[in-house]
Amino acid sequence: MDRRSGLPVVGMVGAGQLARMTHQAAIGLGQSLRILAADADESAALVGADVVLGDHTSYADLQRFAEGCDVLTWDHEHVAREHIRRLAAEGRTTLPGADALCFAQDKLRMRERVESLGIAVPQWAAVSTAEEVGSFADKHGWPVVLKVITGGYDGRGVWVVPDLAAAEPALRRGIPLLAEEHVAMTRELAAVVARSPYGQVAVWPVVETVQRDGICVEVLAPAPGLEEATALAAQRLAIRLATELDVVGVLAVELFATGDGVLVNELAMRPHNSAHWTIEGSRTSQFEQHLRAVLDYPLGDTRMTAPAVAMANVLGGREDGPGIDERLHHLMARWPGAKVHLYGKQVRPGRKIGHVTVLGVDADEVRATASAAAAHLAGTRAAP
C-alpha cells in the first residue's frame, strides 16, 4: 500500500509500450505504477515515477521488485513460470498466475487445453524433424506453418514453408516446433475480455486485425460486416477461455475467421495491440480495465464512444527527410481528429514506435484516415 495515497501498488514486470500506457491509466486512478525495467531508456521507464532497474530472468531482481507491491502483473509473457510460482509461494499476488500464463507462453499446451474444451484450433502437430513435417504435410497439405513453441511474437519464430527444403532453416535450429495447417481464412479477428478475481467479466466489441509480415498494422472496431451471431459467439468464447483458464486481467483471443466459423490462433494475457483503440474508442480502456481487474475493482463500461474506430500502428520507416516532430506537426494540421500515441522508442525499420486512432461514423473513412496518418508519421507517405 502506498502510504501517501492510501492506494494499492501495482508492479508491472516489463517496461515496453504496454507498461507505458498502463502507467498513463494508473495516473487517472490516482496510482503510480511501479515498473521493472531492464534499462532506463525503455518506453515505460522514460515516463514512470517508480521505476526499478532489474532483469525479469533474475529471481533475486523479481523478489526485490516485489517488495511493497500489492500485486504483480506482466507487460510480456516471458517471465519464467517457476519464478512466478516461487513469488506466489512467498505470499505475493501474481496476476495472471503461472498456471494461467503457461497457456500464453506455450503454444503446444495452449492448443491441447483449448481443444480439450471443445474449442476449434487449426490442425497441428509437434515436430522436430523433416520426416515429421513431411508427414504432417501429407495429411494437411502445403504450405505448412512452422512456429516456435515458446518465445515467438510479432511474426518472429513463424515460418510459412511451401516444401521441405524451405523448412530446413527452421528445423536446423534444433528446437521443438509446432506445425500448423495453413488456414484458408477470410480475415483475422480478436476478442478481448477482462476478468477479475471475483469472477466479473467485461468484453469489448470483436475487432478485425490486419497483419503484414506477421505484424499487426490496423485494427478496426467493430469488425466491419461481422454478423451479430458470430460476434456474440466470439465474445462468449473469450469469456469462457478467461474463466476456464482462470485468467485475471486482460485476455486477448486472436482468431482466424473461416467459412466454417472461427479458430483460436493465439492467446495473450496482458493488454494487447488489438485493443489499443480502446484508449479513445471505449468508455474504459484496456489499460484501466487491466488495473481494475488485477486489483479486483469493479470492471468498467466497455461500450464504444463512436460507431466506428480505426487504429493504425506506426512502424519505423524513413530516417531521412523531415524529422518526426515536423511530421507530427503536419499530421495534427491535416488530421486534427487523429489521436497520436508515441512510445518513446528509437526508430528501427518495422518496429512499432506508436499508433494513431481515429473515431467517426463511417468505417471506411476512419480506416483511411488512420492509415494515412500513421503512414505519414512513419515517413512513408506525405500528407496531402
C-alpha positions in Angstrom: 0.0 0.0 0.0 1.2 3.5 -0.9 1.4 5.4 2.4 1.0 8.7 0.6 -2.2 7.9 -1.4 -3.6 5.0 0.7 -4.0 3.1 -2.6 -2.5 -0.3 -3.5 0.7 -0.5 -5.5 0.6 -2.5 -8.8 4.0 -3.7 -10.0 4.3 -4.4 -13.7 7.2 -6.5 -14.9 8.5 -5.2 -18.2 8.8 -1.6 -19.4 7.6 -1.7 -23.0 4.8 0.4 -24.5 2.1 -1.7 -22.7 3.6 -0.7 -19.4 3.8 2.9 -20.6 0.1 3.1 -21.5 -0.8 1.2 -18.3 1.1 3.9 -16.4 -1.0 6.6 -18.1 -4.2 4.8 -17.0 -2.8 4.4 -13.4 -2.4 8.2 -13.1 -6.1 8.6 -13.8 -6.9 6.1 -11.0 -4.6 8.0 -8.6 -1.8 5.5 -8.8 1.7 5.5 -10.0 2.5 2.1 -11.5 5.8 0.5 -10.3 7.8 -0.7 -13.3 10.6 -3.3 -13.6 12.8 -2.1 -16.4 15.9 -3.7 -17.9 17.2 -0.3 -18.9 16.4 3.3 -18.0 15.6 4.3 -21.6 12.9 1.7 -22.1 9.5 3.0 -23.1 7.8 3.0 -19.7 10.9 3.8 -17.8 11.1 7.1 -19.6 7.8 8.3 -18.0 7.3 6.3 -14.8 7.8 7.8 -11.4 8.5 4.5 -9.7 11.0 2.5 -11.8 13.2 -0.3 -10.6 16.0 -1.5 -12.8 16.4 -5.3 -13.0 16.2 -8.4 -15.1 13.0 -10.4 -15.3 15.0 -13.6 -15.7 16.6 -13.0 -12.2 14.6 -14.2 -9.3 16.5 -12.0 -6.9 15.6 -9.0 -9.0 11.9 -10.0 -9.1 11.9 -10.6 -5.4 13.4 -7.2 -4.8 11.0 -5.5 -7.1 8.0 -7.2 -5.4 8.8 -5.6 -2.1 6.0 -3.2 -1.3 3.8 -4.2 -4.3 0.3 -5.4 -3.5 0.0 -7.2 -6.8 2.4 -8.2 -9.7 1.4 -8.3 -13.3 3.1 -8.5 -16.6 4.0 -6.3 -19.6 5.0 -9.5 -21.5 4.8 -13.3 -21.2 8.5 -14.0 -20.8 8.7 -14.3 -17.0 9.6 -17.9 -16.1 6.7 -19.8 -14.5 8.9 -21.2 -11.8 9.8 -17.6 -10.7 6.1 -16.7 -10.6 5.3 -19.8 -8.6 8.0 -19.0 -6.1 6.7 -15.5 -5.7 3.2 -16.8 -5.1 4.5 -19.3 -2.6 6.1 -16.5 -0.7 2.7 -14.7 -0.5 3.0 -12.4 -3.4 -0.2 -11.9 -5.5 0.7 -12.6 -9.2 -1.9 -12.0 -11.8 -2.4 -13.7 -14.1 -0.8 -16.6 -12.2 1.7 -19.2 -13.6 -1.0 -21.8 -14.2 -2.9 -19.5 -16.5 0.1 -17.8 -18.1 1.5 -21.1 -19.3 -1.2 -21.2 -22.0 0.1 -17.9 -23.4 3.7 -18.9 -23.1 3.5 -22.4 -24.6 1.7 -22.9 -27.9 1.6 -26.6 -27.6 0.0 -26.6 -24.1 -2.5 -23.9 -25.2 -3.7 -26.0 -28.2 -4.0 -29.1 -26.1 -6.1 -27.2 -23.4 -8.2 -25.3 -25.9 -9.0 -28.5 -27.8 -9.9 -30.2 -24.5 -12.6 -27.6 -24.1 -14.1 -28.4 -27.4 -12.9 -25.2 -29.0 -11.6 -25.3 -32.5 -8.0 -24.5 -33.4 -6.0 -25.1 -36.7 -4.8 -28.7 -37.3 -1.4 -29.0 -35.6 1.3 -31.4 -34.5 4.6 -31.1 -32.6 7.5 -31.6 -35.0 11.3 -31.6 -34.8 12.4 -33.5 -37.9 11.9 -33.2 -41.7 10.1 -36.5 -41.6 7.5 -35.3 -39.1 7.0 -32.1 -41.2 6.6 -34.1 -44.3 4.1 -36.5 -42.6 2.1 -33.5 -41.4 2.0 -32.0 -44.9 0.9 -35.3 -46.4 -2.2 -35.1 -44.2 -2.9 -31.4 -44.4 -1.2 -30.1 -47.5 1.4 -27.5 -48.3 2.2 -24.8 -47.3 2.8 -25.6 -43.6 3.1 -23.0 -40.9 6.0 -23.7 -38.5 6.1 -21.9 -35.1 8.4 -22.0 -32.2 6.5 -23.4 -29.2 7.7 -20.7 -26.8 9.1 -17.2 -27.3 7.7 -16.1 -30.7 5.8 -12.8 -31.2 5.1 -10.2 -33.9 5.9 -12.7 -36.7 9.2 -13.8 -35.1 9.6 -17.5 -34.8 6.9 -18.2 -37.5 7.7 -19.5 -41.0 5.3 -20.3 -43.8 7.1 -23.1 -45.8 6.0 -24.4 -49.2 8.1 -27.5 -49.0 10.6 -29.5 -47.0 13.6 -27.6 -48.4 12.1 -24.3 -47.1 11.5 -25.9 -43.7 15.2 -26.8 -43.2 16.4 -23.5 -41.8 13.8 -23.7 -39.0 14.5 -27.3 -38.4 18.3 -26.7 -38.1 17.6 -24.7 -35.0 17.2 -27.9 -33.2 14.3 -26.8 -31.1 10.8 -28.3 -30.9 8.4 -26.7 -33.3 4.7 -26.7 -33.9 3.4 -27.4 -37.4 0.0 -26.0 -38.3 -2.2 -26.2 -41.3 -2.2 -23.0 -43.5 -5.7 -21.9 -42.7 -7.9 -20.6 -45.6 -9.1 -17.7 -43.6 -11.3 -14.8 -44.7 -9.8 -12.4 -42.1 -8.3 -12.2 -38.6 -10.4 -11.2 -35.6 -9.7 -10.6 -32.0 -12.0 -10.8 -28.9 -10.6 -9.1 -25.8 -12.0 -9.6 -22.4 -11.1 -8.7 -18.8 -11.7 -10.8 -15.8 -11.3 -10.1 -12.1 -10.5 -12.5 -9.2 -14.2 -12.1 -8.1 -15.1 -13.6 -11.5 -16.6 -10.5 -13.1 -16.0 -10.3 -16.8 -16.3 -7.4 -19.3 -15.7 -7.9 -23.1 -15.1 -5.3 -25.8 -16.6 -5.5 -29.3 -14.9 -8.0 -31.6 -12.4 -6.3 -33.9 -10.7 -7.1 -37.2 -7.0 -7.1 -37.2 -4.9 -6.6 -40.3 -1.5 -8.2 -40.4 1.5 -7.5 -42.7 4.6 -9.7 -42.4 3.3 -11.1 -39.1 2.9 -7.6 -37.6 -0.5 -6.0 -36.8 -0.8 -2.8 -38.9 -4.5 -2.0 -38.4 -7.4 -2.7 -36.0 -11.0 -2.0 -37.0 -13.7 -1.7 -34.3 -16.2 -3.2 -34.5 -15.1 -5.7 -37.2 -16.8 -4.4 -40.3 -19.7 -6.5 -41.6 -19.3 -9.2 -38.9 -22.6 -11.0 -38.3 -24.0 -10.4 -34.9 -24.2 -14.1 -34.2 -20.5 -14.6 -35.0 -19.5 -11.6 -32.9 -21.5 -12.9 -29.9 -20.1 -16.4 -30.3 -16.5 -14.9 -30.3 -17.2 -12.9 -27.2 -18.7 -15.9 -25.4 -15.6 -17.9 -26.5 -13.3 -15.3 -25.0 -15.3 -15.2 -21.7 -15.2 -19.0 -21.5 -11.5 -19.1 -22.0 -10.8 -16.5 -19.4 -13.0 -18.4 -16.9 -11.7 -21.9 -17.7 -8.1 -20.9 -17.7 -8.5 -18.7 -14.6 -7.1 -15.6 -16.3 -7.2 -12.4 -14.2 -6.6 -9.2 -16.1 -6.9 -8.7 -19.9 -7.1 -11.7 -22.2 -6.8 -11.2 -26.0 -8.0 -14.1 -28.1 -6.7 -13.9 -31.7 -9.0 -15.7 -34.1 -9.0 -16.9 -37.7 -12.4 -16.4 -39.4 -13.2 -19.1 -41.9 -16.2 -20.2 -43.9 -17.0 -22.7 -41.2 -16.6 -20.4 -38.2 -13.7 -19.2 -36.1 -10.5 -20.9 -35.0 -8.4 -19.9 -32.0 -4.9 -18.8 -33.1 -3.1 -17.3 -30.1 -3.8 -16.1 -26.6 -2.2 -13.1 -24.8 -2.7 -12.5 -21.1 -1.9 -8.8 -20.8 -3.0 -5.6 -22.6 -2.8 -6.3 -26.3 -2.2 -4.4 -29.6 -5.7 -5.4 -30.8 -7.3 -3.2 -28.0 -5.1 -0.1 -28.2 -8.1 1.6 -29.9 -10.0 1.4 -26.5 -8.0 4.4 -25.1 -10.2 6.8 -27.0 -12.7 4.4 -28.5 -14.2 2.7 -25.4 -15.6 4.2 -22.2 -13.0 2.1 -20.3 -9.6 1.4 -21.9 -8.0 -2.0 -21.8 -5.2 -0.5 -19.6 -7.5 0.9 -17.0 -9.5 -2.3 -17.1 -6.4 -4.4 -16.6 -5.6 -2.4 -13.4 -9.2 -2.7 -12.2 -9.1 -6.4 -12.8 -5.8 -7.2 -11.0 -6.9 -5.0 -8.1 -10.3 -6.8 -8.0 -12.1 -3.4 -8.5 -15.5 -3.5 -10.3 -14.8 -3.5 -14.0 -15.6 -0.5 -16.3 -18.1 0.0 -19.1 -16.8 -1.3 -22.4 -19.2 0.4 -24.8 -17.7 2.2 -27.7 -17.6 6.0 -27.8 -18.2 6.2 -31.5 -19.8 4.0 -34.1 -16.5 3.2 -35.9 -12.9 3.3 -34.6 -9.7 2.5 -36.5 -6.2 2.1 -35.0 -3.1 2.0 -37.2 0.3 1.2 -35.9 3.2 3.5 -36.7 6.1 1.3 -37.9 9.6 2.6 -38.1 10.3 3.8 -41.6 12.3 6.6 -43.2 15.2 8.2 -41.3 15.8 10.9 -44.0 13.5 13.7 -44.9 11.5 15.7 -42.3 12.0 14.6 -38.7 9.3 13.0 -36.7 8.5 16.3 -34.9 7.8 18.0 -38.2 5.8 15.0 -39.4 3.8 15.2 -36.2 3.1 18.9 -36.8 1.8 18.2 -40.3 -0.3 15.3 -39.1 -2.0 17.4 -36.5 -2.8 20.1 -39.0 -4.0 17.7 -41.7 -6.0 15.3 -39.4 -6.9 17.3 -36.2 -9.2 14.5 -35.1 -6.5 11.8 -35.1 -5.1 10.8 -31.7 -1.4 10.0 -31.7 0.4 7.8 -29.2 4.2 7.6 -29.4 6.1 5.2 -27.3 9.5 6.9 -26.9 11.3 4.3 -28.8 14.3 4.6 -31.2 13.2 4.2 -34.8 14.1 0.9 -36.5 12.6 -0.4 -39.7 9.4 -2.3 -38.9 9.5 -1.5 -35.2 6.3 -0.3 -33.6 7.0 3.2 -32.4 3.4 4.4 -31.8 -0.1 4.2 -33.1 -2.8 6.5 -34.4 -6.5 6.2 -33.5 -9.4 7.8 -35.4 -13.1 7.8 -34.4 -16.1 8.5 -36.6 -19.3 7.3 -38.1 -18.1 5.8 -41.4 -15.8 2.7 -41.0 -14.1 3.2 -44.4 -13.4 6.8 -43.7 -11.9 6.3 -40.2 -9.8 3.5 -41.6 -8.4 5.5 -44.5 -7.6 8.5 -42.2 -5.9 6.4 -39.5 -3.8 4.5 -42.2 -2.8 7.7 -43.9 -1.9 9.5 -40.7 0.2 6.6 -39.4 2.0 6.2 -42.8 2.8 10.0 -42.8 4.1 9.8 -39.2 6.3 6.8 -40.2 7.6 8.9 -43.1 6.3 6.5 -45.8 3.6 8.9 -47.1 3.4 12.6 -47.4 0.4 14.5 -46.0 -1.9 15.6 -48.8 
